[in-house]
Amino acid sequence: LSPAARRTLTERLQQLDSSDSTQIAILTMPDAEGQTIEMYAVEVFEKWQLGQEGKDNGILIVVLRDARELRIEVGYGLEGVITDLLAGRIVDNIMVPALRDGDTDRAFIEAVDALVLASLCRRPARFVMDKGIFKIPVLNFIFRTAKAIPITSKKKDPQVYDRAFESISQALDAGNI
């Protein structure tokens, strides 16, 4: 990651940790030291004790560089919000294309943004869409009924994530979330 991307991610993750208590960590390794990525992710997740005690609201993004494997491990407290399907779509539709394009910064920043947005709503994705709370493009990506098709991208609209965070903040302040 570039220094600018590290700063951006650090700021966003610290804000999330202090405001919401959800913790997101990123681990990049050459390989899983003889384990499957799933077993390795669970082991690291438990060792690092991500999330608050009793809430189990942590998220771990694992990238095995040499093995070319990615995984998002989610604590039990967030499984209803960040399902395996959603985590897989974030990997497949955000991280893999960006990494394939050689844009590591974008892969991590956009994946973290998607996870932050999903974790902030604290409700299952289908419920949020049924209530019609979110109608902005990046959230349509996340909460679209199991299709997860990006409607817009940061390249086309650089302010899309800033507007998404602002909309979520307003909805939180208004008590809509």
C-alpha positions in Angstrom: 0.0 0.0 0.0 1.1 3.5 -0.7 1.7 5.8 2.3 -1.4 7.8 1.3 -3.6 4.7 1.3 -2.2 3.6 4.6 -3.2 7.0 6.1 -6.6 6.8 4.6 -7.3 3.3 5.9 -5.9 4.1 9.3 -8.1 7.2 9.7 -11.2 5.4 8.5 -10.6 2.3 10.7 -9.8 4.4 13.8 -13.0 6.4 13.3 -15.0 3.3 12.9 -13.4 1.7 16.0 -14.0 4.8 18.1 -17.6 5.5 16.9 -19.0 2.1 16.4 -16.6 -0.3 18.1 -16.3 -2.5 15.1 -12.7 -3.3 14.4 -11.5 -4.1 10.9 -8.0 -5.4 10.4 -6.0 -6.2 7.3 -3.4 -9.0 7.1 -1.2 -9.6 4.1 1.1 -12.6 4.1 3.0 -14.6 1.5 1.1 -17.8 2.4 -1.0 -19.4 5.1 1.9 -21.3 6.6 0.7 -24.7 5.5 -3.0 -24.1 6.4 -6.0 -23.3 4.3 -6.9 -19.6 4.1 -10.1 -20.3 6.1 -8.3 -22.0 9.0 -5.6 -19.4 9.0 -8.1 -16.5 9.0 -10.0 -18.0 11.9 -6.8 -18.6 13.8 -5.6 -15.0 13.3 -9.0 -13.6 14.1 -9.1 -15.4 17.4 -5.5 -14.6 18.3 -6.0 -10.9 17.6 -9.4 -10.9 19.4 -11.0 -8.5 16.9 -14.1 -6.7 18.0 -15.5 -5.9 21.4 -15.8 -8.7 23.9 -19.3 -10.0 24.0 -20.2 -8.3 20.7 -17.8 -10.3 18.5 -18.0 -7.5 15.9 -14.6 -7.7 14.2 -13.7 -8.2 10.6 -10.4 -9.5 9.2 -9.4 -9.1 5.6 -6.7 -11.7 4.7 -4.6 -11.6 1.6 -2.2 -14.4 0.8 0.0 -12.8 -1.8 1.9 -15.8 -3.2 -1.1 -18.1 -3.0 -3.3 -15.4 -4.6 -6.1 -16.0 -2.1 -8.4 -13.5 -0.4 -10.8 -13.9 2.5 -13.0 -11.7 4.7 -13.5 -13.3 8.1 -16.4 -11.8 10.1 -17.2 -12.1 13.8 -20.5 -13.7 14.8 -21.9 -10.4 15.9 -21.8 -9.1 12.3 -22.8 -12.3 10.5 -26.4 -11.2 10.0 -25.1 -7.9 8.4 -22.0 -9.0 6.6 -23.0 -12.4 5.3 -20.6 -14.8 3.6 -22.4 -13.9 0.3 -21.7 -10.2 0.8 -18.1 -10.8 1.9 -17.6 -13.0 -1.2 -19.1 -10.3 -3.4 -16.8 -7.7 -2.0 -13.8 -9.9 -2.7 -15.0 -10.9 -6.2 -16.4 -7.5 -7.3 -14.1 -5.1 -5.6 -10.9 -6.6 -4.5 -10.1 -9.1 -7.3 -10.7 -6.6 -10.2 -8.7 -3.9 -8.5 -5.8 -6.3 -7.7 -5.9 -7.6 -11.3 -5.5 -4.0 -12.5 -2.5 -3.6 -10.2 -4.3 -1.1 -8.0 -3.7 -2.4 -4.5 -4.7 0.8 -2.8 -8.1 0.8 -4.5 -8.7 -2.9 -3.6 -8.2 -2.3 0.1 -9.8 1.2 0.4 -13.0 0.2 -1.5 -13.3 -3.1 0.3 -12.9 -1.4 3.7 -15.5 1.3 2.6 -18.0 -1.4 1.6 -17.4 -3.3 4.9 -17.7 0.0 6.9 -20.9 0.9 5.2 -22.4 -2.5 5.8 -21.3 -2.7 9.4 -22.7 0.8 10.2 -26.2 -0.2 9.2 -26.2 -3.0 11.8 -29.3 -4.6 10.2 -29.4 -7.4 7.7 -29.1 -6.2 4.1 -32.5 -7.3 3.0 -34.2 -5.5 5.8 -32.4 -2.2 5.0 -33.4 -2.4 1.4 -37.0 -3.3 2.3 -37.2 -0.2 4.4 -35.9 1.9 1.5 -33.4 3.7 3.7 -30.5 3.6 1.3 -30.8 4.7 -2.3 -27.4 6.0 -3.1 -25.2 4.1 -5.6 -22.5 2.5 -3.4 -25.1 1.2 -1.0 -27.1 -0.1 -3.8 -24.0 -2.1 -4.6 -23.8 -3.5 -1.1 -27.5 -4.1 -0.4 -28.9 -5.0 -3.8 -30.9 -8.2 -3.3 -28.0 -10.8 -3.7 -26.9 -9.4 -7.0 -24.2 -7.0 -5.8 -23.6 -5.3 -9.1 -21.7 -2.1 -8.8 -23.8 0.8 -10.2 -21.1 3.4 -10.0 -17.4 3.4 -9.3 -15.1 5.8 -7.6 -13.3 6.4 -11.0 -16.6 7.7 -12.5 -17.6 9.6 -9.4 -14.8 10.3 -6.9 -17.2 11.7 -4.3 -19.5 8.7 -4.2 -18.0 7.3 -0.9 -18.0 10.7 0.8 -21.6 11.1 0.0 -22.4 7.6 1.2 -20.7 8.2 4.5 -22.5 11.5 4.9 -25.9 9.9 4.1 -25.2 7.2 6.7 -24.2 9.8 9.3 -27.4 11.7 8.6 -29.5 8.6 8.8 -27.8 7.6 12.1 -28.4 11.1 13.6 -32.0 11.0 12.5 -32.5 7.6 14.1 -33.3 5.9 10.8 -30.7 3.3 11.4 
